[in-house]
Amino acid sequence: MILEATGLAKRYGATPVFENVDLSLAAGELVALLGESGAGKSTLLNCLAGLDEPDAGRVRIGGQDLTALDEGGRARLRREKLGFVFQAFHVLPHLNVADNVGLPLLLLKRPDAARVAQMLDAVGLGDLGARMPRQLSGGQLQRVAIARALVHRPLLVLADEPTGNLDPRHAQQVLDLLLAQTREQGSACLLVTHSERAAARADRCLQLGEQGLR
Ligand SMILES: Nc1ncnc2c1ncn2[C@@H]1O[C@H](COP(=O)(O)OP(=O)(O)OP(=O)(O)O)[C@@H](O)[C@H]1O
């Protein structure tokens, strides 16, 4: 298994967000995570990435127990094995588009301009590498965030509504890319989405709600 989470629970004060969440993703699998606004999808993604600490449960990524690592170990595992598409993009405003996309490779000391160009082409931003983020539209920024999450060929991609700001054509392009990379690399992808079209492309759909994850 690429991702294995068992017995995950998270609460804010006395209010539980979710409990008893078990989740496994196999190599080559793309799974959609559905649920109403406020159901806890982003919180679950953050716990799976080690960006937020669950109150109970374990998370294993590529066989490594994330929950047993200290902050430094979690940061290293994220850098090497994880691609994360944030709902708010988190594109760095002072770096141009190409440098934003290349950042994961730079942090791994594997800079690769050809791979960055390939990813920009793959999300339809081939001509915009030299632009600054403030000169992009919301949908273009979202595609920068997707290219950056995939550039280092991570074992696990966690994507929070990665097609939320995209028109149907670009949404399809992004889903094609996520699926192709997942299949070709034998990685895994968990995709939070409100889009029925996106969910229909997934291998499985999981619903987060009052009854937990099912
Ligand atoms: N830091 C926090 N302190 C208290 N409550 C929080 C905090 N962060 C999130 N919550 C609450 O936890 C619940 C889950 O939030 P989360 O963002 O995970 O939902 P979501 O399913 O991703 O929603 P959406 O589809 O709207 O993005 C919400 O009720 C939210 O108000």
The ligand as an SDF file (V2000), in Angstrom:
LIG
                    3D

 31 33  0  0  0  0  0  0  0  0999 V2000
   -8.4880   25.4780   13.3240 N   0  0  0  0  0  0  0  0  0  0  0  0
   -9.7730   25.1410   13.4930 C   0  0  0  0  0  0  0  0  0  0  0  0
  -10.3870   25.3580   14.6760 N   0  0  0  0  0  0  0  0  0  0  0  0
  -11.6790   24.9910   14.8710 C   0  0  0  0  0  0  0  0  0  0  0  0
  -12.4370   24.4020   13.9420 N   0  0  0  0  0  0  0  0  0  0  0  0
  -11.8800   24.1600   12.7460 C   0  0  0  0  0  0  0  0  0  0  0  0
  -10.5200   24.5110   12.4550 C   0  0  0  0  0  0  0  0  0  0  0  0
  -10.2500   24.1370   11.1790 N   0  0  0  0  0  0  0  0  0  0  0  0
  -11.3900   23.5760   10.6990 C   0  0  0  0  0  0  0  0  0  0  0  0
  -12.3690   23.5910   11.6340 N   0  0  0  0  0  0  0  0  0  0  0  0
  -13.7350   23.0340   11.4800 C   0  0  0  0  0  0  0  0  0  0  0  0
  -13.6090   21.6650   11.1320 O   0  0  0  0  0  0  0  0  0  0  0  0
  -14.6050   21.2870   10.1860 C   0  0  0  0  0  0  0  0  0  0  0  0
  -13.9470   20.6650    8.9520 C   0  0  0  0  0  0  0  0  0  0  0  0
  -13.2820   21.6550    8.1460 O   0  0  0  0  0  0  0  0  0  0  0  0
  -12.6000   21.3000    6.7600 P   0  0  0  0  0  0  0  0  0  0  0  0
  -11.9750   22.5370    6.2270 O   0  0  0  0  0  0  0  0  0  0  0  0
  -11.7350   20.1250    6.9530 O   0  0  0  0  0  0  0  0  0  0  0  0
  -13.8810   20.8930    5.8920 O   0  0  0  0  0  0  0  0  0  0  0  0
  -13.9890   20.5260    4.3470 P   0  0  0  0  0  0  0  0  0  0  0  0
  -14.7700   19.2570    4.2660 O   0  0  0  0  0  0  0  0  0  0  0  0
  -12.6440   20.5270    3.7330 O   0  0  0  0  0  0  0  0  0  0  0  0
  -14.8610   21.7350    3.7890 O   0  0  0  0  0  0  0  0  0  0  0  0
  -14.8880   22.4790    2.3300 P   0  0  0  0  0  0  0  0  0  0  0  0
  -15.5000   21.4930    1.3550 O   0  0  0  0  0  0  0  0  0  0  0  0
  -15.8010   23.6440    2.5970 O   0  0  0  0  0  0  0  0  0  0  0  0
  -13.4930   22.8850    1.9960 O   0  0  0  0  0  0  0  0  0  0  0  0
  -15.4020   22.5450    9.8740 C   0  0  0  0  0  0  0  0  0  0  0  0
  -16.6060   22.5020   10.6210 O   0  0  0  0  0  0  0  0  0  0  0  0
  -14.5170   23.6810   10.3410 C   0  0  0  0  0  0  0  0  0  0  0  0
  -15.2730   24.7730   10.7620 O   0  0  0  0  0  0  0  0  0  0  0  0
  1  2  1  0
  2  3  1  0
  2  7  2  0
  3  4  2  0
  4  5  1  0
  5  6  2  0
  6  7  1  0
  6 10  1  0
  7  8  1  0
  8  9  2  0
  9 10  1  0
 10 11  1  0
 11 12  1  0
 11 30  1  0
 12 13  1  0
 13 14  1  0
 13 28  1  0
 14 15  1  0
 15 16  1  0
 16 17  2  0
 16 18  1  0
 16 19  1  0
 19 20  1  0
 20 21  2  0
 20 22  1  0
 20 23  1  0
 23 24  1  0
 24 25  2  0
 24 26  1  0
 24 27  1  0
 28 29  1  0
 28 30  1  0
 30 31  1  0
M  END
$$$$
